[in-house]
Amino acid sequence: MNKINIKEINLSALQKLNSQGTLSIIYTDGNLCYKFLNGYYQNEKENLYRKFLEMEGIKIDNVLLPLGLIIENNQLVGYIMAYFQNSISLADKFSKRCFNCNELLVYVEKASRILRDIHNNGIICQDLSFRNILVDDKGNVAFCDMDSCAYKEYQTPFYSGLLLDFLVKYRKAKVYTHKDNDKLSIILSFYLTIYGDELQRITKKQYHKLSDNINTLENLRETANLLVDKKQIIRDMPYLDEVIDLSDNYEINKKKILNFKDRGLNLIKKNF
């Protein structure tokens, strides 16, 4: 893998991106992105360096893997990846109150198929949410922030906040590196985007308000019931492209859904 000394990069010619990670700063020159790992500990950078070298040669369509490593004093300080132009995160794309579910389903179905390719290459995303799935103005989808992924013996301490809230706070479970947790992460993000609330907080009436009109949610109902039942072991999570019905075409108003509550009932304990 190409190694570029930081002194060879004209930092003053780069433009800082509007969307930034919590542990890094990302710039672009219009063709490439330069991600500097400012928030990483030294041992994390060393682990990441070895992992990237081990991953050299892996190419996955629509996944922004490193094209080169940025080095300073023989140590990794960042990496270079392709610039996915005119794009925003899937989370930002559907942060609006009203949208047609079909537009979201088309993007998520594409993202799920990309996730399959990632897993088929022996990679676990770990920190996966709609925040690091990008969509552009032509309907294309790409995965970014792959530095947090697990590959072979290389793992990181990074997982999505949504996954941690669900597994640790709600289910009182341990978090581990497995492709089912990637599939779970994308399912949790999907529910959050559709309903404007976390899966474990969705009531039975809220669920059926949309599932009665959206086949995809009805297809996911058994999975949702398994997830909110703390007594059940989470396993055999589906890829979302297995359950998405692209004929779904329903206008969602998240404000109306959030106001559609069951009086006095906590549906965490009940099936959908």
Kinemage of the C-alpha trace (Angstrom):
@kinemage 1
@onewidth
@group {chain A} dominant
@subgroup {mainchain}
@vectorlist {calphas} color= white
{ca met a 1} P 0.000 0.000 0.000
{ca asn a 2} L 1.293 3.467 -0.885
{ca lys a 3} L 2.757 5.457 1.992
{ca ile a 4} L 2.736 9.232 1.809
{ca asn a 5} L 4.773 11.417 4.109
{ca ile a 6} L 2.602 14.132 5.605
{ca lys a 7} L 5.163 16.698 4.444
{ca glu a 8} L 4.284 15.818 0.849
{ca ile a 9} L 0.670 16.929 1.373
{ca asn a 10} L -0.198 20.590 0.834
{ca leu a 11} L -2.595 20.935 3.748
{ca ser a 12} L -3.379 24.569 2.939
{ca ala a 13} L -4.842 23.471 -0.421
{ca leu a 14} L -7.317 21.066 1.191
{ca gln a 15} L -10.901 21.859 2.119
{ca lys a 16} L -12.326 20.636 5.414
{ca leu a 17} L -15.521 18.609 4.966
{ca asn a 18} L -18.707 19.714 6.700
{ca ser a 19} L -19.323 16.210 8.069
{ca gln a 20} L -16.653 15.081 10.531
{ca gly a 21} L -16.019 12.090 12.753
{ca thr a 22} L -15.526 12.309 16.514
{ca leu a 23} L -11.931 11.054 16.421
{ca ser a 24} L -10.701 12.431 13.120
{ca ile a 25} L -10.577 15.400 10.777
{ca ile a 26} L -11.352 14.874 7.088
{ca tyr a 27} L -10.285 17.077 4.182
{ca thr a 28} L -10.642 16.839 0.409
{ca asp a 29} L -8.838 18.129 -2.647
{ca gly a 30} L -11.899 17.433 -4.817
{ca asn a 31} L -10.738 13.996 -5.883
{ca leu a 32} L -9.497 12.341 -2.704
{ca cys a 33} L -10.272 12.518 0.999
{ca tyr a 34} L -7.555 12.841 3.626
{ca lys a 35} L -8.549 11.486 7.034
{ca phe a 36} L -6.313 12.431 9.965
{ca leu a 37} L -6.702 10.266 13.076
{ca asn a 38} L -6.315 13.003 15.689
{ca gly a 39} L -8.386 11.279 18.375
{ca tyr a 40} L -6.704 7.873 18.242
{ca tyr a 41} L -4.280 6.627 20.898
{ca gln a 42} L -0.854 5.568 19.671
{ca asn a 43} L -1.507 1.855 20.214
{ca glu a 44} L -4.763 2.187 18.229
{ca lys a 45} L -2.869 3.800 15.349
{ca glu a 46} L -0.286 1.002 15.409
{ca asn a 47} L -3.031 -1.636 15.342
{ca leu a 48} L -4.786 0.202 12.512
{ca tyr a 49} L -1.531 0.438 10.552
{ca arg a 50} L -0.974 -3.329 10.734
{ca lys a 51} L -4.617 -3.991 9.873
{ca phe a 52} L -4.538 -1.786 6.791
{ca leu a 53} L -1.382 -3.511 5.569
{ca glu a 54} L -3.095 -6.873 6.089
{ca met a 55} L -6.130 -5.629 4.117
{ca glu a 56} L -4.034 -4.474 1.171
{ca gly a 57} L -5.443 -5.722 -2.114
{ca ile a 58} L -9.047 -5.938 -0.933
{ca lys a 59} L -11.345 -3.992 -3.241
{ca ile a 60} L -15.084 -3.810 -2.656
{ca asp a 61} L -17.383 -1.806 -4.884
{ca asn a 62} L -18.937 1.157 -3.064
{ca val a 63} L -16.717 0.806 0.012
{ca leu a 64} L -14.218 3.620 0.686
{ca leu a 65} L -11.177 1.603 1.730
{ca pro a 66} L -7.709 3.217 2.099
{ca leu a 67} L -5.845 4.042 -1.083
{ca gly a 68} L -2.729 5.165 0.788
{ca leu a 69} L -1.418 5.649 4.310
{ca ile a 70} L -0.278 9.027 5.653
{ca ile a 71} L 2.932 8.707 7.662
{ca glu a 72} L 4.739 11.105 10.004
{ca asn a 73} L 7.988 10.101 11.739
{ca asn a 74} L 7.407 6.518 10.557
{ca gln a 75} L 4.042 6.394 12.300
{ca leu a 76} L 0.504 6.288 10.892
{ca val a 77} L -1.364 9.585 11.264
{ca gly a 78} L -4.098 9.126 8.667
{ca tyr a 79} L -5.071 7.675 5.348
{ca ile a 80} L -6.335 8.626 1.894
{ca met a 81} L -9.535 7.352 0.313
{ca ala a 82} L -11.716 8.189 -2.673
{ca tyr a 83} L -13.950 11.248 -2.389
{ca phe a 84} L -17.627 10.329 -2.762
{ca gln a 85} L -18.777 13.578 -4.295
{ca asn a 86} L -22.093 15.371 -3.719
{ca ser a 87} L -23.003 13.010 -0.911
{ca ile a 88} L -24.494 13.128 2.566
{ca ser a 89} L -25.029 10.453 5.175
{ca leu a 90} L -28.129 8.300 4.963
{ca ala a 91} L -29.041 9.594 8.438
{ca asp a 92} L -28.958 13.216 7.252
{ca lys a 93} L -30.790 12.381 4.042
{ca phe a 94} L -33.799 11.149 6.014
{ca ser a 95} L -33.634 13.418 9.040
{ca lys a 96} L -36.650 15.240 7.584
{ca arg a 97} L -40.030 14.687 9.175
{ca cys a 98} L -41.876 13.480 6.054
{ca phe a 99} L -40.697 11.214 3.248
{ca asn a 100} L -41.870 8.344 1.082
{ca cys a 101} L -40.665 5.017 2.453
{ca asn a 102} L -39.801 3.734 -1.031
{ca glu a 103} L -36.947 6.213 -1.424
{ca leu a 104} L -35.429 5.007 1.853
{ca leu a 105} L -35.975 1.326 1.007
{ca val a 106} L -34.135 1.665 -2.319
{ca tyr a 107} L -31.080 3.092 -0.552
{ca val a 108} L -31.177 0.587 2.317
{ca glu a 109} L -31.546 -2.370 -0.039
{ca lys a 110} L -28.394 -1.248 -1.856
{ca ala a 111} L -26.585 -0.736 1.462
{ca ser a 112} L -27.541 -4.229 2.618
{ca arg a 113} L -26.090 -5.799 -0.515
{ca ile a 114} L -22.855 -3.853 0.004
{ca leu a 115} L -22.752 -5.136 3.587
{ca arg a 116} L -22.960 -8.690 2.229
{ca asp a 117} L -19.891 -7.987 0.066
{ca ile a 118} L -18.028 -6.572 3.061
{ca his a 119} L -18.751 -9.715 5.075
{ca asn a 120} L -17.820 -11.951 2.150
{ca asn a 121} L -14.368 -10.334 2.269
{ca gly a 122} L -13.939 -11.266 5.927
{ca ile a 123} L -14.557 -7.754 7.268
{ca ile a 124} L -16.885 -6.793 10.141
{ca cys a 125} L -17.795 -3.093 10.188
{ca gln a 126} L -18.404 -2.903 13.985
{ca asp a 127} L -19.161 0.849 14.012
{ca leu a 128} L -22.056 0.723 11.563
{ca ser a 129} L -24.916 3.179 11.390
{ca phe a 130} L -26.642 5.344 8.816
{ca arg a 131} L -24.063 8.017 9.783
{ca asn a 132} L -21.328 6.166 7.889
{ca ile a 133} L -23.410 5.119 4.907
{ca leu a 134} L -23.265 7.828 2.235
{ca val a 135} L -25.702 8.534 -0.603
{ca asp a 136} L -25.067 10.865 -3.509
{ca asp a 137} L -27.318 12.901 -5.773
{ca lys a 138} L -27.422 10.082 -8.365
{ca gly a 139} L -28.761 7.424 -6.011
{ca asn a 140} L -25.431 5.721 -5.374
{ca val a 141} L -24.497 4.351 -1.944
{ca ala a 142} L -21.080 3.978 -0.314
{ca phe a 143} L -19.734 2.833 3.058
{ca cys a 144} L -17.140 5.039 4.760
{ca asp a 145} L -15.195 5.153 8.070
{ca met a 146} L -13.834 1.648 7.584
{ca asp a 147} L -10.916 2.290 9.970
{ca ser a 148} L -13.162 1.021 12.794
{ca cys a 149} L -13.687 -2.364 11.128
{ca ala a 150} L -12.479 -5.747 12.372
{ca tyr a 151} L -10.363 -7.953 10.095
{ca lys a 152} L -8.739 -11.256 11.047
{ca glu a 153} L -7.201 -10.784 14.516
{ca tyr a 154} L -7.455 -6.993 14.295
{ca gln a 155} L -10.354 -5.474 16.189
{ca thr a 156} L -11.183 -2.024 17.533
{ca pro a 157} L -13.115 -0.763 20.572
{ca phe a 158} L -15.488 1.192 18.347
{ca tyr a 159} L -19.171 0.318 17.951
{ca ser a 160} L -22.143 2.483 17.030
{ca gly a 161} L -23.841 4.299 19.899
{ca leu a 162} L -27.195 2.911 18.766
{ca leu a 163} L -25.917 -0.669 19.019
{ca leu a 164} L -24.398 -0.064 22.449
{ca asp a 165} L -27.603 1.519 23.746
{ca phe a 166} L -29.599 -1.467 22.582
{ca leu a 167} L -27.291 -4.305 23.627
{ca val a 168} L -25.689 -2.880 26.771
{ca lys a 169} L -28.271 -0.509 28.229
{ca tyr a 170} L -31.457 -2.265 27.144
{ca arg a 171} L -30.592 -5.963 26.911
{ca lys a 172} L -27.736 -5.879 29.467
{ca ala a 173} L -25.681 -7.960 27.063
{ca lys a 174} L -22.046 -8.006 26.009
{ca val a 175} L -20.940 -6.589 22.682
{ca tyr a 176} L -18.880 -8.844 20.469
{ca thr a 177} L -17.505 -8.826 16.941
{ca his a 178} L -19.794 -10.780 14.636
{ca lys a 179} L -21.520 -10.111 11.337
{ca asp a 180} L -24.909 -10.512 13.082
{ca asn a 181} L -24.107 -7.359 15.047
{ca asp a 182} L -23.500 -5.502 11.781
{ca lys a 183} L -26.873 -6.729 10.535
{ca leu a 184} L -28.426 -5.731 13.857
{ca ser a 185} L -26.863 -2.257 13.636
{ca ile a 186} L -28.366 -1.581 10.228
{ca ile a 187} L -31.763 -2.897 11.395
{ca leu a 188} L -31.690 -0.597 14.444
{ca ser a 189} L -30.758 2.371 12.240
{ca phe a 190} L -33.584 1.489 9.883
{ca tyr a 191} L -36.168 1.529 12.694
{ca leu a 192} L -34.794 4.780 14.083
{ca thr a 193} L -35.096 6.403 10.658
{ca ile a 194} L -38.589 5.069 9.984
{ca tyr a 195} L -40.146 5.767 13.389
{ca gly a 196} L -37.941 8.540 14.754
{ca asp a 197} L -37.326 6.446 17.874
{ca glu a 198} L -35.288 3.436 18.992
{ca leu a 199} L -36.784 -0.001 18.424
{ca gln a 200} L -37.103 -0.775 22.142
{ca arg a 201} L -39.184 2.387 22.629
{ca ile a 202} L -41.641 1.772 19.793
{ca thr a 203} L -45.117 0.830 20.989
{ca lys a 204} L -47.357 -1.838 19.482
{ca lys a 205} L -49.760 0.774 18.092
{ca gln a 206} L -46.893 2.751 16.596
{ca tyr a 207} L -45.475 -0.357 14.981
{ca his a 208} L -48.754 -1.360 13.382
{ca lys a 209} L -49.529 2.194 12.299
{ca leu a 210} L -46.799 1.706 9.703
{ca ser a 211} L -46.536 -2.072 9.331
{ca asp a 212} L -50.201 -2.198 8.243
{ca asn a 213} L -49.118 -0.078 5.259
{ca ile a 214} L -45.506 -1.125 4.728
{ca asn a 215} L -44.877 -4.786 3.893
{ca thr a 216} L -41.197 -4.502 4.779
{ca leu a 217} L -42.059 -3.763 8.414
{ca glu a 218} L -44.478 -6.669 8.487
{ca asn a 219} L -41.711 -8.886 7.082
{ca leu a 220} L -39.463 -7.695 9.928
{ca arg a 221} L -42.034 -8.132 12.698
{ca glu a 222} L -40.762 -11.533 13.843
{ca thr a 223} L -37.224 -10.154 14.015
{ca ala a 224} L -38.423 -7.116 15.967
{ca asn a 225} L -40.223 -9.367 18.462
{ca leu a 226} L -37.092 -11.437 18.963
{ca leu a 227} L -34.988 -8.330 19.525
{ca val a 228} L -37.207 -6.661 22.133
{ca asp a 229} L -37.668 -9.915 24.071
{ca lys a 230} L -34.722 -9.919 26.460
{ca lys a 231} L -35.150 -13.634 27.106
{ca gln a 232} L -34.423 -14.507 23.479
{ca ile a 233} L -30.898 -14.965 22.140
{ca ile a 234} L -30.099 -12.695 19.210
{ca arg a 235} L -28.962 -14.838 16.307
{ca asp a 236} L -29.525 -15.425 12.604
{ca met a 237} L -30.253 -11.778 11.875
{ca pro a 238} L -31.464 -11.231 8.298
{ca tyr a 239} L -29.816 -8.935 5.818
{ca leu a 240} L -32.343 -6.206 5.124
{ca asp a 241} L -32.361 -6.939 1.389
{ca glu a 242} L -33.947 -10.297 2.324
{ca val a 243} L -37.028 -8.614 3.793
{ca ile a 244} L -37.338 -5.309 1.927
{ca asp a 245} L -40.330 -5.056 -0.387
{ca leu a 246} L -39.513 -2.453 -3.030
{ca ser a 247} L -43.196 -2.183 -3.950
{ca asp a 248} L -43.805 -0.378 -0.629
{ca asn a 249} L -44.862 3.189 -1.342
{ca tyr a 250} L -46.164 4.930 1.773
{ca glu a 251} L -45.762 8.510 2.960
{ca ile a 252} L -44.261 8.637 6.457
{ca asn a 253} L -44.817 11.472 8.906
{ca lys a 254} L -42.584 10.805 11.911
{ca lys a 255} L -44.221 13.480 14.035
{ca lys a 256} L -47.589 11.758 13.732
{ca ile a 257} L -46.015 8.387 14.525
{ca leu a 258} L -44.255 9.711 17.645
{ca asn a 259} L -47.542 11.169 18.867
{ca phe a 260} L -49.305 7.857 18.299
{ca lys a 261} L -48.613 6.312 21.723
{ca asp a 262} L -50.261 3.555 23.738
{ca arg a 263} L -51.617 5.173 26.877
{ca gly a 264} L -49.799 3.836 29.931
{ca leu a 265} L -48.377 0.756 28.174
{ca asn a 266} L -44.724 -0.182 27.942
{ca leu a 267} L -44.509 -2.291 24.811
{ca ile a 268} L -40.936 -3.329 25.508
{ca lys a 269} L -42.501 -6.313 27.251
{ca lys a 270} L -45.012 -7.139 24.521
{ca asn a 271} L -44.880 -8.586 21.026
{ca phe a 272} L -45.549 -6.421 18.024
